Amino acid sequence: MLALEVDLHIDHSQSLKAKRSVVKSLVDTARRRYLVAAAEVGGQDRWQRAVLGFAAVAESEHHATDVVDAVERFIWAHPEVEVVSAERRWLE
């Protein structure tokens, strides 16, 4: 299993409700489009920060890497967020 943790800055968010809208869109789309487990795993009480976690389980390391690469490109391409950091970890 390959896990991806992405720390985001959501500059235009002025409330937790506005932030949750952006986070929900990212998480739901990633789950649906890439078939990954996804959740907000940090920064829940901050208006302009969020930490999202994604996990891909696949039959090969190569496939899991391809899926996580696609998720990461999707997050980087989202116009409402700035990626502060992204970290990958293999889990056994």
C-alpha positions in Angstrom: 0.0 0.0 0.0 1.3 3.4 -0.9 0.2 6.4 1.1 0.4 10.1 0.1 0.0 13.0 2.6 -0.5 16.4 1.1 -0.3 19.6 3.2 -2.4 22.4 1.6 -2.9 26.1 1.9 -6.3 27.3 0.8 -5.7 31.1 0.4 -9.2 32.3 -0.4 -10.9 30.4 2.4 -12.4 32.7 5.0 -14.2 30.1 7.1 -14.2 26.5 8.0 -17.3 26.0 5.9 -15.5 27.4 2.8 -12.5 25.2 3.5 -14.6 22.1 3.9 -16.2 22.7 0.6 -12.8 22.7 -1.2 -11.6 19.7 0.9 -14.8 17.7 0.2 -14.5 18.3 -3.5 -10.9 17.2 -3.6 -11.5 14.1 -1.4 -14.7 13.0 -3.2 -13.3 13.4 -6.7 -10.0 11.6 -5.8 -12.0 8.7 -4.3 -14.3 8.4 -7.3 -11.7 9.1 -10.1 -8.7 7.2 -8.8 -10.4 4.6 -6.5 -8.2 5.5 -3.5 -9.0 5.9 0.2 -9.0 9.6 1.0 -9.6 11.8 4.1 -8.7 15.0 5.7 -6.1 13.9 8.3 -4.9 17.2 9.8 -5.6 20.9 10.1 -9.4 20.4 10.7 -9.6 23.5 12.9 -7.7 25.9 10.6 -9.4 28.0 8.0 -6.7 28.0 5.4 -4.8 24.8 6.0 -5.7 21.1 5.4 -3.7 17.9 5.4 -5.2 15.3 3.1 -4.3 11.6 3.2 -4.6 9.2 0.3 -3.9 5.4 0.1 -3.7 3.2 -2.9 -3.8 -0.6 -2.7 -2.8 -2.4 -5.9 -1.5 -5.7 -7.2 1.9 -4.2 -8.0 4.1 -1.4 -6.7 4.2 0.1 -10.2 0.4 0.3 -10.4 0.2 1.9 -6.9 2.8 4.4 -7.8 0.9 5.3 -11.0 -2.3 5.8 -9.1 -0.6 8.0 -6.5 1.2 10.0 -9.2 -2.2 10.7 -10.8 -3.7 11.8 -7.5 -0.8 14.1 -6.8 -1.1 15.7 -10.3 -4.8 16.2 -9.7 -4.1 18.0 -6.4 -1.3 20.2 -7.8 -3.6 21.2 -10.7 -6.5 22.3 -8.5 -6.6 26.1 -8.7 -8.0 26.8 -5.2 -5.1 25.2 -3.3 -1.4 25.6 -3.0 0.6 22.5 -2.1 2.9 23.2 0.8 4.3 19.7 0.9 3.7 16.2 -0.2 5.1 13.0 1.3 4.8 9.4 0.2 5.2 6.3 2.4 5.1 2.6 1.6 3.0 0.8 4.2 3.1 -3.0 4.8 
